[in-house]
Amino acid sequence: MFFRIYKTRLKCLLRNKENIFWSFGFPILLSIFFYMAFSNLSKAEGIESIPIGLVVEENVIVPFKDILENVEITEGKNLFKVKTGTLEEVKDLLVREKVEGYIVFKDKPVLYIKNNGFSQSIIKTFLDTYEQKSQTINHIIQLNPDIVKNGQINLISNLFHNFIVDGGAKNKNPDNILIYFYSLLALSCIFGANWGFTEVVNIQADQSNIAARINVAPTHKMKLLLCNLLAAFTLHFLSVLFLLAFLIRVLNVAFGGQLNYILITCFIGSLCGISLGAMICVTIKANLKAKESILTAIMMGGGFLAGMMSTQVKYVVQKNVPFIGLINPSNLITDALYSLYYYDEYGRFYRNITLLFILTIVFTSIAYFKIRRKEYASI
C-alpha cells in the first residue's frame, strides 16, 4: 500500500510542469548565465598576496612575524605582504588603504580593519587558526610541563609552524566566484520548499478541492504525508544531482574533489528545503497565494543573505549578525561547500551540516504536530 501511494504520487509530481521547471530547468539556465558572466572574471580574480600591517613594538611577536611572512597561498607565493612599523605608522597605512588591516600582538594577535571583505575574512580565518593551535600547545604544556625540560616542546612548535605555514589553505588560490555556484546549489536545494509546500497543500482539506477528496479516503493522513514528501524528495534530490553533474561535467566548476561530502550536503539540504516548505504551509494563517508569496520571499531572501546576489553580503552578515547565518539554510549549505574547498579540517563543515540537520528536524516536527492536530468539522 505504501509503495503504491508513493509510486502514484511520483507520477502526479512528474506532471507538475511548474515545479519541474523551477527544480530542473531554472538552475541549469542560471548556472549557464553565471558561467558566461563570471568565467573570465574568475580567471582574472585570483587572490594576490594580501598587504597587512604588523605593529613591532613588542618583542614577543618575533615568531608570529616569521609565520606571517612565510605562510603561502601556493608554492612560492606568499599569502601576506607584511609591512611592519609602529602603531601610528600602520594606522596611517590602513587609513590610506595601503594595507587591508593591521595586527597588534600582545597576549594574542588582534586584527583591526577599515572595511569588510574577502581579504579581511582570510586574515581573520588565519588568525583563528593560529590562536587555536597556540592554545593547543599551551594546553599540552599545562598537562605535561616536563616536555619543556626535555626539549620536546621544540618539536611540537616546529609541527605547529609547519601546519600554519604549509597546511592552512590546501595550496589553493581561493576563488570567491565559486560562492555564486555554491549559492546556486543552495538555492536549488531550498527550491525543495516548493515541493514540500505543494504536498502539504494536497492533504489539507481547507486548502484545495483535491485535498478535500483525499481526506475522505481511509488512508491515514500521516502515512499519506510521508509518502507524498518522500516522493517529492526523490524527484527534488534528483534535480539537485542533475544540476551538480551539469556544473562538474559540463561547466567544469571545481568543487575541490570531495564529491561524497558535497552529496551529503545536497542530500540534507534537499531535506531541509522540503521540510521548510511543509512548515511554512501549516504555520502561516493566510490564503494560498499569500503563503506562496511568503515562501518565495523567504527563499529569495535566504539566497541573498548567502551571497547569491553579492558575495560581500555574506561577509557583512557573518561579521555583524552571525545568528542570521546560523538559521539560514542557504547560508549553511554554501558555507559547508566552501569549507570543503578551502579548509583541510572538517570542523566547520560538520558544524554547518549539524545545524542544517537540526533545522530539518525542527521544521519537520513543527509541520508534523501542526498537521496532526488539524481536524475538520465537515468536508
Disulfide bonds with the S-S distance in Angstrom:
none
